[in-house]
Amino acid sequence: MTLTTAAGKVPSGSAYVERIHAYVDEAKRRDIRVTECITDAKGNRSLPPGKQEDPDVYTHIVDRSGDGGTS
């Protein structure tokens, strides 16, 4: 459902909308399950993730490789 909700927020005409719906349809057809995990970080809620005192409160990119990969 999160993907379907996200598709509604992507600009119309974007290839991503079609791809999201195709993925959801495929998941239904194959009867696979997709889950998500949301954690409630207890940082300073008046600051965005990148401005937290502890940078490890939220998941973040720590390195970018030359081929575009991240870790």
N, CA and C atoms as an extended XYZ file, in Angstrom:
213
Properties=species:S:1:pos:R:3:atomname:S:1:resname:S:1:resid:I:1 pbc="F F F"
N         0.823       -1.187        0.000 N   MET     1
C         0.000        0.000        0.000 CA  MET     1
C         0.873        1.258        0.000 C   MET     1
N         2.029        1.190        0.631 N   THR     2
C         2.911        2.352        0.640 CA  THR     2
C         3.323        2.718       -0.778 C   THR     2
N         3.645        1.730       -1.584 N   LEU     3
C         4.023        2.012       -2.969 CA  LEU     3
C         2.872        2.648       -3.732 C   LEU     3
N         1.677        2.147       -3.532 N   THR     4
C         0.519        2.714       -4.212 CA  THR     4
C         0.289        4.152       -3.760 C   THR     4
N         0.463        4.411       -2.482 N   THR     5
C         0.334        5.771       -1.966 CA  THR     5
C         1.409        6.675       -2.574 C   THR     5
N         2.640        6.173       -2.641 N   ALA     6
C         3.737        6.956       -3.214 CA  ALA     6
C         3.474        7.269       -4.677 C   ALA     6
N         2.883        6.332       -5.404 N   ALA     7
C         2.600        6.554       -6.825 CA  ALA     7
C         1.698        7.768       -7.017 C   ALA     7
N         0.813        8.003       -6.067 N   GLY     8
C        -0.080        9.154       -6.151 CA  GLY     8
C         0.618       10.479       -5.917 C   GLY     8
N         1.842       10.439       -5.393 N   LYS     9
C         2.585       11.660       -5.116 CA  LYS     9
C         3.667       11.942       -6.161 C   LYS     9
N         3.874       10.992       -7.057 N   VAL    10
C         4.855       11.156       -8.124 CA  VAL    10
C         4.192       11.962       -9.243 C   VAL    10
N         4.921       12.885       -9.868 N   PRO    11
C         4.315       13.683      -10.940 CA  PRO    11
C         3.669       12.806      -12.020 C   PRO    11
N         2.479       13.192      -12.440 N   SER    12
C         1.789       12.411      -13.474 CA  SER    12
C         2.616       12.404      -14.748 C   SER    12
N         2.541       11.315      -15.457 N   GLY    13
C         3.325       11.163      -16.675 CA  GLY    13
C         4.690       10.548      -16.430 C   GLY    13
N         5.076       10.408      -15.157 N   SER    14
C         6.372        9.816      -14.826 CA  SER    14
C         6.330        8.311      -15.063 C   SER    14
N         7.411        7.770      -15.600 N   ALA    15
C         7.500        6.320      -15.811 CA  ALA    15
C         7.443        5.584      -14.480 C   ALA    15
N         7.806        6.249      -13.395 N   TYR    16
C         7.799        5.590      -12.093 CA  TYR    16
C         6.403        5.166      -11.674 C   TYR    16
N         5.397        5.946      -11.997 N   VAL    17
C         4.024        5.596      -11.619 CA  VAL    17
C         3.641        4.265      -12.256 C   VAL    17
N         3.891        4.139      -13.542 N   GLU    18
C         3.576        2.896      -14.249 CA  GLU    18
C         4.374        1.731      -13.666 C   GLU    18
N         5.648        1.963      -13.358 N   ARG    19
C         6.492        0.895      -12.817 CA  ARG    19
C         6.034        0.475      -11.428 C   ARG    19
N         5.610        1.437      -10.615 N   ILE    20
C         5.107        1.102       -9.274 CA  ILE    20
C         3.873        0.215       -9.394 C   ILE    20
N         2.929        0.626      -10.220 N   HIS    21
C         1.705       -0.171      -10.371 CA  HIS    21
C         2.004       -1.556      -10.953 C   HIS    21
N         2.937       -1.641      -11.881 N   ALA    22
C         3.313       -2.939      -12.450 CA  ALA    22
C         3.921       -3.835      -11.376 C   ALA    22
N         4.754       -3.263      -10.508 N   TYR    23
C         5.377       -4.045       -9.435 CA  TYR    23
C         4.316       -4.560       -8.458 C   TYR    23
N         3.397       -3.700       -8.075 N   VAL    24
C         2.335       -4.109       -7.149 CA  VAL    24
C         1.473       -5.202       -7.791 C   VAL    24
N         1.139       -5.046       -9.064 N   ASP    25
C         0.356       -6.069       -9.759 CA  ASP    25
C         1.108       -7.402       -9.806 C   ASP    25
N         2.405       -7.345      -10.078 N   GLU    26
C         3.224       -8.566      -10.116 CA  GLU    26
C         3.265       -9.234       -8.739 C   GLU    26
N         3.408       -8.430       -7.688 N   ALA    27
C         3.424       -8.985       -6.328 CA  ALA    27
C         2.105       -9.686       -6.013 C   ALA    27
N         1.002       -9.086       -6.441 N   LYS    28
C        -0.309       -9.724       -6.235 CA  LYS    28
C        -0.398      -11.029       -7.018 C   LYS    28
N         0.039      -10.983       -8.270 N   ARG    29
C        -0.050      -12.168       -9.131 CA  ARG    29
C         0.763      -13.318       -8.561 C   ARG    29
N         1.969      -13.011       -8.073 N   ARG    30
C         2.851      -14.046       -7.543 CA  ARG    30
C         2.568      -14.356       -6.076 C   ARG    30
N         1.656      -13.601       -5.478 N   ASP    31
C         1.283      -13.777       -4.071 CA  ASP    31
C         2.505      -13.660       -3.160 C   ASP    31
N         3.315      -12.629       -3.413 N   ILE    32
C         4.461      -12.384       -2.537 CA  ILE    32
C         4.107      -11.294       -1.537 C   ILE    32
N         4.852      -11.233       -0.480 N   ARG    33
C         4.613      -10.238        0.564 CA  ARG    33
C         5.748       -9.228        0.569 C   ARG    33
N         5.408       -7.982        0.725 N   VAL    34
C         6.378       -6.901        0.832 CA  VAL    34
C         6.104       -6.218        2.165 C   VAL    34
N         7.137       -6.038        2.941 N   THR    35
C         6.944       -5.379        4.226 CA  THR    35
C         7.822       -4.146        4.311 C   THR    35
N         7.511       -3.308        5.245 N   GLU    36
C         8.342       -2.146        5.510 CA  GLU    36
C         8.503       -2.032        7.018 C   GLU    36
N         9.536       -1.369        7.408 N   CYS    37
C         9.783       -1.172        8.830 CA  CYS    37
C        10.030        0.309        9.062 C   CYS    37
N         9.270        0.875        9.953 N   ILE    38
C         9.460        2.279       10.309 CA  ILE    38
C         9.823        2.315       11.787 C   ILE    38
N        10.915        2.973       12.080 N   THR    39
C        11.288        3.120       13.474 CA  THR    39
C        11.052        4.560       13.889 C   THR    39
N        10.771        4.745       15.120 N   ASP    40
C        10.499        6.070       15.659 CA  ASP    40
C        11.750        6.547       16.392 C   ASP    40
N        12.638        7.183       15.646 N   ALA    41
C        13.886        7.659       16.255 CA  ALA    41
C        13.561        8.693       17.324 C   ALA    41
N        14.327        8.678       18.386 N   LYS    42
C        14.071        9.581       19.516 CA  LYS    42
C        15.061       10.740       19.551 C   LYS    42
N        15.371       11.258       18.374 N   GLY    43
C        16.258       12.416       18.323 CA  GLY    43
C        15.499       13.694       18.637 C   GLY    43
N        16.108       14.819       18.302 N   ASN    44
C        15.487       16.125       18.480 CA  ASN    44
C        14.495       16.314       17.340 C   ASN    44
N        13.222       16.220       17.632 N   ARG    45
C        12.197       16.242       16.589 CA  ARG    45
C        12.027       17.616       15.943 C   ARG    45
N        12.669       18.627       16.484 N   SER    46
C        12.593       19.941       15.841 CA  SER    46
C        13.656       20.088       14.756 C   SER    46
N        14.534       19.078       14.636 N   LEU    47
C        15.598       19.117       13.634 CA  LEU    47
C        15.398       18.017       12.604 C   LEU    47
N        15.797       18.275       11.343 N   PRO    48
C        15.715       17.215       10.331 CA  PRO    48
C        16.784       16.155       10.599 C   PRO    48
N        16.670       14.974        9.987 N   PRO    49
C        17.630       13.887       10.243 CA  PRO    49
C        19.089       14.294       10.082 C   PRO    49
N        19.419       15.065        9.064 N   GLY    50
C        20.807       15.437        8.820 CA  GLY    50
C        21.382       16.426        9.805 C   GLY    50
N        20.549       17.004       10.669 N   LYS    51
C        21.017       18.001       11.641 CA  LYS    51
C        21.025       17.464       13.078 C   LYS    51
N        20.775       16.172       13.251 N   GLN    52
C        20.742       15.598       14.596 CA  GLN    52
C        22.125       15.613       15.245 C   GLN    52
N        22.162       15.751       16.556 N   GLU    53
C        23.426       15.739       17.295 CA  GLU    53
C        24.140       14.405       17.098 C   GLU    53
N        23.374       13.305       17.153 N   ASP    54
C        23.925       11.961       16.929 CA  ASP    54
C        23.602       11.551       15.494 C   ASP    54
N        24.588       11.515       14.601 N   PRO    55
C        24.301       11.195       13.200 CA  PRO    55
C        23.784        9.775       12.990 C   PRO    55
N        23.942        8.912       13.982 N   ASP    56
C        23.507        7.530       13.843 CA  ASP    56
C        22.081        7.297       14.328 C   ASP    56
N        21.350        8.364       14.660 N   VAL    57
C        19.959        8.219       15.079 CA  VAL    57
C        19.112        7.724       13.904 C   VAL    57
N        19.403        8.219       12.713 N   TYR    58
C        18.662        7.844       11.517 CA  TYR    58
C        19.594        7.116       10.557 C   TYR    58
N        19.026        6.286        9.689 N   THR    59
C        19.805        5.646        8.635 CA  THR    59
C        20.287        6.735        7.688 C   THR    59
N        21.522        6.619        7.276 N   HIS    60
C        22.073        7.641        6.394 CA  HIS    60
C        23.211        7.058        5.560 C   HIS    60
N        23.556        7.746        4.487 N   ILE    61
C        24.665        7.331        3.631 CA  ILE    61
C        25.967        7.793        4.285 C   ILE    61
N        26.904        6.853        4.420 N   VAL    62
C        28.197        7.208        4.997 CA  VAL    62
C        29.309        7.228        3.967 C   VAL    62
N        29.061        6.621        2.788 N   ASP    63
C        30.096        6.580        1.765 CA  ASP    63
C        29.447        6.357        0.403 C   ASP    63
N        30.015        6.980       -0.614 N   ARG    64
C        29.576        6.755       -1.996 CA  ARG    64
C        30.757        6.233       -2.773 C   ARG    64
N        30.536        5.139       -3.505 N   SER    65
C        31.603        4.580       -4.303 CA  SER    65
C        31.611        5.241       -5.686 C   SER    65
N        32.658        5.039       -6.430 N   GLY    66
C        32.784        5.620       -7.746 CA  GLY    66
C        31.740        5.149       -8.732 C   GLY    66
N        31.156        3.951       -8.496 N   ASP    67
C        30.153        3.422       -9.425 CA  ASP    67
C        28.735        3.797       -9.031 C   ASP    67
N        28.597        4.690       -8.050 N   GLY    68
C        27.273        5.140       -7.639 CA  GLY    68
C        26.684        4.370       -6.484 C   GLY    68
N        27.369        3.337       -6.012 N   GLY    69
C        26.863        2.564       -4.868 CA  GLY    69
C        27.026        3.337       -3.572 C   GLY    69
N        26.295        2.947       -2.563 N   THR    70
C        26.383        3.589       -1.254 CA  THR    70
C        26.527        2.557       -0.176 C   THR    70
N        26.946        3.029        0.990 N   SER    71
C        26.975        2.167        2.183 CA  SER    71
C        26.620        3.000        3.388 C   SER    71
